[in-house]
Amino acid sequence: TNIVDLFANFAAMEFISHIDELFFLLASQSYVGRDLCIATEEMKNIKIPSSIQGRSAKKILLFFPMIITFAGWGWVQRQLLTGKYLEPFFTVFIPDDFNVKDSYLSGVYAATKCQSKRRFSYVNEKIVNYDDEDENVSVRGVISYCSESETWVLNSYLTAKKVENVCFELANNEIYDPCKRILLQSPRTKKYNINEISPKEWFMKSSEGGFVPVPSFFNYVSNECQEDRDCSVLRNDKYGGTCNKDTNTCDCTGGRFGKSCEYSKPCAIHHETSFSLKENQYNEGGQYIEENFENVATIINKIEDETEPFLYNNHPVYFQSHEGWGGFLIFYQGVRFIQHYVDLNELNLTDVDVDIFNDLVVEYLSNDTIPILPPTFISEQTDAGSPDGLEWYEIITDAGKVTKTKGGGFGKLALLKFQFICPECSLVGNRCGNGQCNNGTCVCEEGYDGSLCQIPRTEAPTSPPTLNLNVTGIPS
């Protein structure tokens, strides 16, 4: 588009430069009065001595703008072909409305040096592995340009190669064809960068095979920064990080994370809590029983630094242990947090082998190839930084047959009566619902219980109360 505008500007200048010649011609034809017609005849009889130097200067003045124009056009073309204006990374959110497996291809897509019709491709470094009709499949997500339909596409291709070999695979049509296995497709365009196309204009392949307008959750966001203010503006004119000029990405500080340091430091533990009392919370005499009924989920830390949280898909990972039988691994799969059941007995571990299990999880999720782990519970579709405050669902039935616009995904879901909350209160983010915050811990008023004093001891509410939850982590 910039090149077209450049030529349009020069064309306009050329037109304006010829307006005086047009008026001179009209005047000589007596269209604007007899006096101007006589004046033009007098002008025609005036002879200006010419010289070789003058003719040469005239040619230079004629060709100089043309040379400048083509030089500028060539420079812009070179910048485009070498990827100078290319966004280095995009975070892509692929909804699971039609196919759950497609959503696992969400994540960070990095620009490559591979080209299709002079347009650079983006590749997800993560390989997703799953069983498809008794066949084990490994796929990688790619954003490329399909010349047949003249559209940008996001598709998956069968691969088990390392990311270093991606350009070879993309250049080999027997391995990868950008016009096949299409999951998402832009409108017809000749644009060189996908950031010039709105995500709302794209189409997604439905379960019946046709393309329909994308669900509202589909999005792609550039991870690039130009200055420190691109890394989240906080209170008191402070920023969540600094812009690394070498990589044009944000280096987050203070425990913050996210492509733009938009998420606060993740809470070290989360409590799975209901917003009403359990039936066995009172004894036969009607007396309230004091007990801890909020199950605890603990954050998974890095192996090399146990004080830093391990991030998978740029989100923290938690494990909720249940004494005697295992627990739930809670992680972000690209568009939802999911709870995956883990049997510690199968791993020959016990509840006390916390460090060993922590390392096993980090090593497993750090692999280039990640199997799709079956979920027991799923959260709502979200781009939140933690499971704090999200709604959770149980899968009732499989998707079954779907229509072009409805159904698919996980099938029929049932809303569950619990949420995860960060028990560390503050005066800014996580406020105590019915109590006072004292050094990060809520001191509840009489008649209330829970990490944030959100549970009344007397009468259970019909719906969860509204709490001022900080869904991104601990407030700064």
C-alpha positions in Angstrom: 0.0 0.0 0.0 2.8 2.4 0.8 4.4 1.9 -2.7 1.0 2.6 -4.4 0.7 5.8 -2.4 4.2 6.8 -3.4 3.4 6.5 -7.1 0.0 8.2 -6.6 1.8 11.2 -5.0 4.2 11.5 -7.9 1.4 11.2 -10.4 -0.5 14.0 -8.7 2.7 16.2 -8.9 3.0 15.5 -12.6 -0.6 16.5 -13.2 -0.2 19.7 -11.2 2.9 20.6 -13.1 1.0 20.4 -16.4 -2.0 22.7 -15.3 -0.2 25.9 -16.4 0.3 24.4 -19.9 -3.4 23.6 -20.1 -4.4 27.2 -19.2 -1.9 28.5 -21.7 -3.5 26.4 -24.5 -7.0 27.6 -23.5 -5.8 31.2 -23.5 -4.3 30.9 -27.0 -7.7 29.7 -28.2 -9.4 32.8 -26.9 -11.4 30.9 -24.3 -10.4 33.3 -21.5 -10.5 36.6 -23.3 -9.0 38.5 -26.2 -6.2 40.2 -24.2 -4.8 36.9 -22.9 -5.0 35.5 -26.4 -2.8 38.4 -27.7 -0.5 37.9 -24.8 0.0 34.2 -25.6 0.8 35.1 -29.3 3.5 37.5 -28.0 4.9 34.8 -25.8 5.1 32.4 -28.7 7.4 34.8 -30.6 9.9 35.2 -27.7 13.0 33.1 -28.4 15.3 32.0 -25.6 18.8 31.2 -26.8 19.5 27.6 -26.2 22.8 25.9 -25.5 24.2 22.5 -25.1 24.5 23.0 -21.3 20.9 24.2 -21.1 19.7 21.1 -23.0 21.7 18.9 -20.8 20.4 20.6 -17.7 16.8 20.2 -18.9 17.4 16.4 -19.4 18.9 16.1 -15.9 15.9 18.0 -14.4 13.6 15.7 -16.3 15.2 12.4 -15.3 16.3 13.2 -11.8 12.9 12.9 -10.2 12.3 9.7 -12.1 15.6 8.3 -10.8 14.8 9.3 -7.3 11.4 7.6 -7.6 12.7 4.3 -8.8 15.5 4.3 -6.3 13.0 4.9 -3.4 10.8 2.1 -4.8 13.7 -0.3 -5.1 14.8 0.5 -1.5 11.3 -0.1 -0.2 11.1 -3.4 -2.2 14.4 -4.6 -0.7 13.2 -3.8 2.8 10.1 -5.9 2.2 12.0 -8.8 0.6 14.5 -8.9 3.5 11.8 -8.8 6.2 12.9 -5.4 7.5 9.2 -4.4 8.3 8.3 -7.9 9.5 6.8 -8.5 12.9 9.2 -11.0 14.6 6.5 -12.7 16.7 2.8 -13.1 16.9 0.7 -14.7 19.7 -2.2 -16.5 18.1 -5.4 -17.6 19.8 -7.3 -20.4 17.9 -10.7 -21.0 19.4 -11.9 -24.6 20.0 -15.5 -24.0 18.8 -15.2 -26.5 15.9 -12.1 -28.7 16.7 -10.4 -29.1 20.0 -7.1 -30.2 18.4 -6.9 -27.0 16.4 -6.8 -24.9 19.6 -3.6 -26.6 20.7 -1.9 -24.9 17.8 -2.4 -21.6 19.6 0.8 -19.9 20.9 3.7 -17.9 19.7 4.4 -17.9 16.0 7.9 -16.8 15.0 8.9 -15.2 11.6 11.1 -17.3 9.4 13.3 -16.6 6.4 11.0 -18.9 4.4 9.0 -17.2 1.7 5.9 -18.1 -0.3 5.2 -15.7 -3.2 7.7 -13.2 -1.6 5.8 -13.3 1.7 7.4 -14.6 4.9 6.0 -17.5 6.8 5.4 -17.8 10.5 6.0 -21.0 12.4 4.9 -22.3 15.8 7.9 -23.9 17.4 5.7 -26.3 19.3 4.8 -29.6 17.8 1.4 -31.1 18.8 1.1 -34.9 19.0 -2.2 -36.8 19.2 -4.0 -40.0 18.0 -6.2 -39.6 15.0 -8.3 -42.6 14.0 -5.7 -45.1 15.4 -2.9 -43.2 13.8 -0.3 -41.2 15.8 0.0 -37.7 14.3 2.5 -34.9 14.9 1.6 -31.5 13.5 3.1 -28.0 13.5 1.1 -24.7 12.9 2.2 -22.5 10.1 1.0 -19.1 8.8 1.8 -18.7 5.1 0.4 -17.3 1.9 -1.6 -19.5 -0.5 -1.2 -18.2 -4.1 -4.1 -20.3 -5.4 -6.7 -18.4 -3.4 -4.5 -15.3 -2.8 -5.1 -15.5 0.9 -3.1 -15.7 4.1 -3.8 -19.1 5.8 -3.0 -20.8 9.0 -2.7 -24.5 8.5 -1.1 -27.6 10.1 1.3 -29.9 8.4 2.6 -33.3 9.3 6.1 -33.2 10.7 8.4 -34.6 13.2 11.3 -32.4 12.2 13.1 -29.8 14.3 12.4 -26.1 13.8 15.8 -25.6 12.2 14.6 -27.7 9.2 11.4 -25.8 8.7 12.5 -23.8 5.7 13.5 -26.9 3.9 10.2 -28.5 4.7 8.2 -25.4 3.6 10.1 -25.3 0.3 9.3 -28.9 -0.4 5.7 -29.2 -1.7 5.7 -32.9 -1.0 6.0 -32.1 2.7 4.1 -28.8 2.9 1.6 -27.2 0.7 0.2 -23.9 2.0 -3.1 -24.4 0.2 -3.9 -27.7 2.0 -4.9 -28.6 5.6 -6.2 -25.0 6.0 -7.7 -24.2 9.4 -8.1 -20.4 9.1 -8.1 -18.2 6.0 -8.0 -14.4 5.5 -10.0 -12.6 2.9 -8.5 -12.4 -0.6 -5.6 -9.9 -0.4 -2.2 -9.1 -1.8 -0.9 -7.6 1.4 2.6 -8.7 2.5 2.0 -8.6 6.3 -0.8 -10.2 8.2 -0.8 -7.4 10.7 -2.4 -5.3 7.9 -5.5 -7.6 8.1 -8.0 -7.5 11.0 -8.5 -10.9 12.7 -12.2 -10.3 12.5 -12.1 -10.6 8.7 -10.8 -14.2 8.8 -12.7 -17.4 8.2 -12.4 -20.7 10.1 -13.0 -24.2 8.8 -16.1 -25.6 10.5 -16.6 -29.3 11.5 -18.6 -29.8 8.3 -15.7 -28.7 6.1 -16.9 -25.2 4.9 -15.5 -21.9 6.0 -17.5 -19.6 8.2 -16.7 -16.2 9.9 -14.2 -16.8 12.8 -15.6 -17.1 16.3 -15.1 -13.9 18.3 -12.2 -15.3 20.4 -9.9 -15.7 17.4 -7.1 -13.2 17.5 -3.4 -12.6 16.8 -1.3 -9.9 18.5 2.2 -8.7 17.7 4.8 -9.3 20.4 7.0 -6.5 19.2 7.8 -3.4 21.2 9.4 -0.1 20.1 9.9 1.6 23.4 9.5 0.9 27.1 5.9 2.2 27.3 4.9 -0.7 25.1 5.7 -3.0 28.0 2.7 -2.0 30.1 2.3 1.4 31.7 1.8 1.0 35.5 1.0 3.5 38.2 3.4 6.4 38.9 4.5 6.4 35.2 6.4 3.2 35.7 6.6 0.3 33.2 6.2 -3.4 33.6 9.5 -4.0 31.8 12.0 -2.6 29.3 12.0 -2.9 25.5 15.0 -5.0 24.3 16.3 -3.1 21.3 18.1 -6.2 19.9 15.0 -8.4 19.8 12.2 -5.8 20.0 10.5 -7.7 22.8 9.8 -6.8 26.4 12.1 -7.9 29.2 9.7 -8.0 32.2 10.7 -7.0 35.7 9.3 -7.5 39.2 8.0 -11.0 38.4 5.7 -9.7 35.7 5.1 -11.8 32.5 3.3 -11.8 29.2 4.2 -10.5 25.7 3.8 -6.9 27.0 4.5 -7.6 30.7 0.7 -7.2 31.1 0.4 -9.8 33.8 1.5 -9.3 37.4 3.7 -11.7 39.3 1.7 -15.0 39.5 0.4 -16.1 42.9 2.4 -18.9 44.4 -0.7 -20.8 45.5 -4.3 -20.9 44.5 -7.3 -22.1 46.5 -10.0 -24.0 44.8 -13.0 -22.7 46.6 -16.8 -22.9 46.5 -19.0 -19.9 47.4 -21.2 -21.8 49.7 -20.7 -24.2 52.6 -20.4 -27.9 52.1 -23.2 -30.1 53.5 -20.9 -31.6 56.1 -19.7 -28.2 57.3 -22.2 -28.5 60.2 -22.4 -31.3 62.7 -25.7 -33.0 63.8 -26.2 -30.3 66.5 -26.1 -27.5 63.9 -22.7 -26.2 65.1 -20.2 -24.9 62.5 -17.1 -27.0 62.1 -13.8 -25.1 61.6 -11.8 -26.8 58.9 -9.8 -26.0 55.8 -12.1 -26.9 52.9 -10.3 -25.0 50.2 -8.0 -27.3 48.1 -4.6 -25.8 47.4 -2.9 -25.7 44.0 0.8 -24.9 44.2 2.8 -23.2 41.4 5.5 -25.2 39.5 8.9 -23.5 39.5 11.9 -23.7 37.1 14.5 -26.4 37.8 17.4 -24.1 37.5 15.8 -21.4 39.7 13.3 -22.6 42.3 12.2 -19.0 43.0 11.1 -18.4 39.4 7.8 -19.8 38.1 7.9 -22.2 35.1 5.8 -20.8 32.2 4.1 -23.0 29.6 2.5 -21.2 26.8 3.6 -18.1 28.6 1.4 -18.9 31.6 2.2 -20.4 35.1 1.5 -24.1 35.8 0.0 -25.4 39.0 -0.4 -28.8 40.7 -3.3 -29.5 43.0 -2.5 -32.5 45.1 -5.1 -34.8 46.6 -3.7 -37.0 49.4 -3.6 -40.7 48.6 -4.5 -40.8 44.9 -2.8 -38.1 42.9 -4.0 -34.7 41.8 -4.6 -32.3 38.9 -2.1 -30.6 36.7 -3.4 -27.1 35.9 -2.0 -25.4 32.8 -2.9 -23.1 29.9 -3.3 -25.0 26.6 -3.6 -22.0 24.4 -7.1 -20.7 24.9 -8.2 -22.4 28.1 -6.8 -23.5 31.4 -7.4 -27.2 31.9 -7.1 -29.7 34.8 -5.4 -32.9 33.8 -5.6 -35.8 36.2 -2.3 -37.3 37.3 -2.0 -40.6 39.0 1.1 -40.4 41.2 1.1 -44.2 41.8 1.7 -44.7 38.1 4.7 -42.5 38.4 5.9 -44.4 41.5 5.6 -41.1 43.5 3.9 -40.1 46.7 2.5 -36.9 48.0 5.8 -36.0 49.6 7.8 -36.2 46.4 7.0 -32.6 45.5 10.5 -31.7 44.1 10.7 -34.8 41.9 7.3 -34.2 40.5 8.0 -30.5 39.9 11.1 -31.5 37.8 9.2 -34.1 35.9 6.5 -31.6 34.9 9.0 -29.0 33.8 11.0 -31.5 31.7 7.8 -32.9 30.1 6.3 -29.6 29.2 9.6 -28.3 27.9 9.8 -30.9 25.1 9.4 -29.7 21.5 6.6 -32.2 21.0 3.7 -32.1 23.4 0.9 -34.7 23.4 -2.6 -33.5 23.9 -3.4 -34.3 27.5 -7.1 -35.2 28.2 -8.8 -32.7 30.4 -11.0 -33.5 33.4 -12.2 -29.9 33.8 -11.8 -26.9 31.5 -12.0 -23.2 32.1 -13.8 -20.7 30.0 -11.9 -19.5 26.9 -9.6 -16.8 28.1 -6.4 -14.8 27.7 -6.1 -14.2 31.4 -2.7 -14.7 33.0 -3.8 -17.1 35.7 -6.8 -19.3 36.6 -7.9 -16.8 39.2 -11.6 -16.0 39.1 -12.4 -18.0 36.0 -15.5 -20.2 35.5 -14.9 -24.0 35.2 -16.8 -26.6 33.3 -17.2 -30.4 33.3 -17.5 -32.2 29.9 -20.8 -34.0 29.8 -20.9 -35.4 26.3 -18.7 -35.4 23.2 -19.2 -32.9 20.4 -21.1 -35.3 18.1 -22.5 -33.9 14.9 -22.3 -30.1 14.6 -23.7 -27.4 12.3 -21.7 -24.8 10.4 -22.0 -22.2 13.2 -22.8 -24.1 16.4 -21.6 -27.1 18.4 -18.3 -28.9 18.1 -15.4 -28.3 20.4 -15.7 -30.1 23.7 -19.4 -30.8 23.3 -22.0 -30.2 26.1 -20.5 -28.6 29.2 -21.8 -28.2 32.8 -20.9 -25.2 34.9 -19.1 -26.2 38.1 -19.6 -24.4 41.5 -16.0 -23.6 42.2 -13.4 -21.1 41.3 -9.7 -20.6 41.9 -8.7 -17.6 43.9 -5.4 -16.2 45.1 -5.5 -16.1 48.9 -2.9 -13.3 49.1 -5.0 -10.2 49.7 -4.0 -6.6 49.1 -5.5 -3.1 49.3 -5.5 -2.7 45.5 -6.2 -6.1 43.8 -7.5 -9.0 45.9 -9.6 -7.3 48.5 -11.2 -9.2 51.4 -14.9 -9.5 50.6 -16.1 -9.4 54.3 -13.0 -8.7 56.4 -9.7 -6.7 56.6 -6.4 -7.4 54.9 -3.5 -7.9 57.3 -0.1 -8.5 55.8 -1.5 -10.4 52.8 -4.0 -12.4 54.8 -7.7 -11.8 55.3 -9.1 -11.5 58.8 -12.7 -12.3 58.3 -15.7 -10.7 60.0 -17.9 -12.9 62.2 -20.1 -15.1 60.1 -17.7 -15.4 57.1 -15.0 -17.8 56.0 -12.7 -18.5 53.1 -9.4 -17.1 51.8 -11.0 -13.8 50.9 -13.9 -14.0 53.4 -16.2 -14.8 50.5 -18.2 -17.7 52.1 -21.1 -16.9 54.5 -21.4 -19.4 57.4 -25.2 -19.1 57.7 -26.9 -18.9 54.3 -25.4 -20.1 51.0 -25.9 -17.6 48.1 -27.7 -18.7 45.0 -24.8 -17.4 42.8 -21.2 -16.6 43.5 -20.7 -13.2 45.1 -18.9 -10.5 43.1 -15.3 -10.2 44.3 -12.6 -7.7 43.4 -10.4 -10.5 42.1 -7.0 -9.8 40.5 -7.2 -12.3 37.6 -3.7 -11.6 36.4 -1.7 -12.3 39.6 -0.5 -10.4 42.6 -1.0 -6.6 42.3 2.1 -4.4 41.9 
